[in-house]
Amino acid sequence: MVIYFLKLHYVLNEREDLDYWRDNKELDSVPDRLQELLEIWRYQPPSRYDFIQNEEVFPSASYQYVLYGMKFSTKCPSYETPMRNSEVANKMYTANQGKMSQIISVLPTNRHLINQLKQRFC
């Protein structure tokens, strides 16, 4: 992965003044895995789950520093969606509360569990 990290600087570089910089941005010169990662990172920031090895020389945060330092854009989805149907949400909440109360009502007390453990192991 060190090669991917180093190559990332060249792929994202905006320089066009020399063949060297242009050649390093050619798709043929970019490893397939780095191409896959760049595509993933278009929609989510680099994460530790993007890397196969447990101990990487450069953690995902290093990739984030380079990506965003080179003006890479990630289009993260918006999770702030308005509730479209509060009536349905209220029904689901009420149903969930009922299920929770039902489950709690059949659970044994802590004292009962401790007494069972004492009987079994003492």
C-alpha positions in Angstrom: 0.0 0.0 0.0 3.0 2.3 0.3 3.1 2.5 -3.5 -0.6 3.5 -3.6 0.0 6.2 -1.1 3.0 7.6 -3.0 1.2 7.3 -6.3 -1.8 9.2 -4.9 0.3 12.4 -4.8 1.0 12.0 -8.5 -2.5 11.1 -9.6 -4.1 14.0 -7.8 -1.4 16.6 -8.8 -2.6 19.4 -11.0 0.7 20.0 -12.7 0.6 19.7 -16.5 3.9 21.4 -17.3 6.0 18.3 -17.9 5.4 14.9 -19.5 6.4 13.3 -16.1 3.3 14.8 -14.4 1.0 14.0 -17.3 2.3 10.4 -17.6 1.7 9.7 -13.9 -1.9 10.6 -14.3 -2.5 8.3 -17.2 -5.0 5.6 -16.3 -2.6 2.9 -17.4 0.0 4.0 -14.8 -2.4 3.9 -11.9 -2.7 0.5 -10.2 -6.1 -1.1 -10.4 -6.6 -1.2 -6.6 -5.8 2.5 -6.4 -8.4 3.2 -9.1 -10.9 1.2 -7.2 -10.2 3.1 -4.0 -10.4 6.5 -5.7 -13.8 5.5 -7.0 -14.9 4.5 -3.5 -13.6 7.7 -2.1 -15.7 9.7 -4.4 -18.7 8.7 -2.3 -17.1 8.1 1.2 -14.0 9.2 2.9 -11.1 6.7 3.2 -11.6 4.3 6.1 -9.5 1.7 7.8 -11.8 -0.9 6.2 -10.5 0.1 2.8 -7.2 -1.6 3.5 -6.6 -5.3 3.6 -3.6 -5.4 5.9 -4.0 -4.7 9.6 -0.8 -2.8 10.0 -0.5 -0.3 7.2 2.4 2.1 7.1 0.0 4.9 6.2 -3.4 4.8 8.0 -6.6 6.0 6.4 -6.2 9.4 8.0 -3.0 9.9 5.9 -4.9 9.2 2.7 -7.5 11.7 3.9 -4.8 14.4 4.4 -3.5 13.8 0.9 -6.9 13.6 -0.8 -8.4 16.7 0.8 -5.1 18.6 0.7 -5.1 18.0 -3.1 -8.7 19.3 -3.3 -10.2 15.9 -3.9 -14.0 16.0 -3.5 -16.0 13.3 -1.7 -19.8 13.5 -2.2 -21.0 12.1 1.1 -24.8 11.4 1.2 -26.9 13.6 3.4 -28.3 11.9 6.4 -30.4 14.8 7.4 -33.6 13.8 5.6 -36.8 15.3 6.9 -39.4 12.9 8.3 -41.9 12.6 5.5 -44.6 10.9 7.5 -44.6 11.7 11.2 -47.8 9.6 11.7 -46.0 6.5 10.5 -43.0 7.4 12.7 -45.2 7.9 15.7 -46.9 4.5 15.2 -43.6 2.8 14.9 -42.3 4.5 18.0 -45.4 3.5 20.0 -45.2 -0.1 18.7 -41.5 -0.2 19.7 -42.3 1.1 23.2 -45.0 -1.6 23.6 -42.6 -4.4 22.5 -39.9 -3.0 24.9 -42.4 -3.0 27.8 -43.5 -6.5 27.0 -39.9 -7.8 26.9 -39.0 -6.0 30.1 -42.0 -7.5 31.9 -40.9 -11.1 31.3 -37.2 -10.6 32.3 -36.1 -12.0 35.6 -34.8 -9.5 38.3 -31.2 -9.2 39.0 -31.8 -10.8 42.5 -33.5 -13.8 40.9 -30.5 -14.3 38.5 -28.0 -14.0 41.4 -29.9 -16.6 43.4 -29.9 -19.0 40.5 -26.2 -18.6 40.1 -25.6 -19.2 43.8 -27.7 -22.3 43.7 -25.9 -23.7 40.6 -22.3 -22.9 41.6 -22.2 -22.7 45.4 
